[in-house]
Amino acid sequence: MDDKEQGSEKKSKKSAECCGYPISIFFIVVNEFCERFSYYGMRAVLVLYFRYFLRWDDDLATTIYHTFVALCYLTPILGAIIADSWLGKFKTIVYLSIVYCIGQVVMAVSSINDITDSDRDGNPDNLTLHIVLSMLGLMLIALGTGGIKPCVAAFGGDQFQDHQEKQRSTFFSIFYLSINAGSLLSTLITPILRAQTCGIHTQQKCYPLAFGVPAALMVVALIVFILGRGMYVMDTPKGNILLEVVKCIGFAVKNRFKKRGSQYPKREHWMDWAEEKYDKLLIAQVKMVLKVLFLYIPLPMFWALFDQQGSRWTLQATTMNGDFGGFLIQPDQMQIVNPILIVIMVPIMDNLVYPLIKMCHINFTPLRRITVGMLMAALAFVAAALLQLQIDDTLPKFPSRSQAHVRFLNLDVVGQSVSVEGRETFNVSSFQTSGDYMTFENLEYSVSIGGGYAVETRFWFGRRQTVLISSAGIKDIILETTEKPEQGANDIKFVNGFHSALNISTNSESLGTISPLEVSAYTSLPQGKANFTIANEEGQKCDYIMTLGFGSSYTIVIPSNFDLSNCDNLNNIEDIKPNTVHMAWQIIQYFLLTCGEVMFSVTGLDFSYAQAPSNMKSVLQAGWLLTVAVGNIIVLIVAEAGTLPDQWAEYILFASLLVAVSIVFSIMAYFYTYMDPEEIESKFKEHEPEDKHKKHIEMVKRDSVSSELKQTKI
């Protein structure tokens, strides 16, 4: 039996029930849970994948992230047209879910990297292939998740009979709960999977697992949905009202410009120029839709701020301390604060805040709630800017392109005096550094060690560097890192001042053998206890334990009198301080933004539904989703074209723009008159048969006149 046959039986067919609910909705709810897990799980780690696997900078990572999100909210229009005009909801969901699964698998494959195409740090050499596969995967995912978005909930509603209105209402609550449950669990789990290390030859962050699990969940979602095939009630595609609205508006505009002369009487509304072809009822409904859509114009600015939780705020969290005592929070896991607060704040706002406002005799209308919601989001970004200023104060100051930051490390058993041209002589203790980095503006300086001959020494502009010295003079110049360790990791290197070669290993991984007076490469280690084993060629060894924070860098100096029996006399020198600002401070901005979301998004959806004509509620929902897409486009424009040097200034810019938009929206809302769509529609429905009869007569007359003209020409 095809969809058309099943559609004709919708009213007569009754699916199997359990406790008054169609059993078929079980498959739909499970499908939605798995799909949302797949989408939000992949999206949670996406910006870090761009930043640390594909090696894009913060601005490009933010731009591509928001381009992807924008596509996810543009494609629902395409999905609605396909479902309503061509395939029907069931086939649209199945076919686009297959596309979705392929996209998720491609993303997982794109993140696989091994020694055959990578350097020793796990960075892919064949970067073009990884980028192409990633972009292909994201485009398929955007088409899949966006295309099924307007279909699944509506398909669930189709399963209920007319007498099951109460159960249908409960279903949508359960459906919304499944969305939040999928989002909550995936945002918690996939960052943990990403933080694992995996690989056969190279150990690196496990993006294949972080993308692979969401891909598997999407395959499960598709299988579960297809298993319910025999129980579903399916509607036949009846034509897309969205296309009908667009055609009606297009005809009105075309007819208006076609009849611009003074001989044509003026009409009360520009949509009235469509009366020659379309019913007055449809025109009245389009007028109501356009009135609400006009209010939507300022709304994308809210989403421009809201969706930065997954980009800018996640990148901000990478420079913070995620140690919550008994457990560690990954930067991308902080996004979980939003769904948790949503679950808490929605009932509080509905049952406590709004009733209290009403008791104070304040008319807190939907449009006023939306305005306050936007202002709360702006305030959240002010909080983010203040937090960023605190973070910036703790970040190391790296040299500019015309500067060199230099310090001296003495590898001799006695202290050495250092004399640098144009500076006072200073002393460097045995196996210690000269202290903080000194700034030099020129390339070459005369340097004298221990009162010996001055040597012309070249420094490196734009870099930090450590000059290794001994009684014999300058041994070497070691270039230091000029950025914070990535993703809150810690960079460790060893300097061997011992009289023999030493082998150093950690967590069963060898860091190699370091010859006397040599320096090892940096080793990246996660937060927590790091256990180093130091051994000489005779097999003597000891363990050295460090407790590492987030984002620090250390140089560990092994002195000449190093005791291999206990590892006690190592000199631990801090190159870059660990992150000191705690991630918990981000909860303030998440709380403000979530309060704004509850007032803005929940109220906006309810307002859109209440003000929409009976047969055009999907049109306004499509318009609402479009504001999300436009908001993400705003972010990528600002991120790519913006020239602000500091991140806190960008946060203030977004907050200021949203405040300005809120003022404009409040003025628009002041002049808005709330409508009762049912009352308006009822007035036109009374005259609808008469109007249709008149239009039929007019069409017959036009056809007859056209026929006579053709015969005359012949």
Disulfide bonds with the S-S distance in Angstrom:
Cys198-Cys206 2.17
Cys542-Cys567 1.67
